[in-house]
Amino acid sequence: MSDTVERVTYWHRDLPPIDAEIIGEHTLEAASRHVPGTLSHRDDLWRTCYDDLMKQAEVRVAQEVTRLGGHYAHVFDEAIDVGRDEVRNEAWLRGRFSYVLYQRRACVAAAEPH
């Protein structure tokens, strides 16, 4: 058994393995953790939220790939905006990610009726 972890998510210009067959197109949403909604250190807070959003998106994509019976996802589009809660003085990033779901070719052929 190999010690390498198989990659599931391929972002933008990265493409999944050549043996992958498209089985659908999907969209999911993810959010970063909440941070103080202050203007001080705004760039640092943006980077913190962005890094966390991308980690959350990676987890969500992997979950959806498994749930939908695929092996890989190619994220081809993302839209990121800011969420704010004025009462709690918090801010966070929200992302919407569109991806193509792939399955290994051998698995697609095995699932087809004979």
Protein Blocks (a to p, Z undefined) as FASTA:
>chain_A
ZZbdcdfbdghjlccdfkbccfbdcddddddddddfbfehklmmmmmmmmmmmmmmmmmm
mmmmmmnopabdcdfbdcddddddfklopadddddddddddddfklmmmmpcZZ
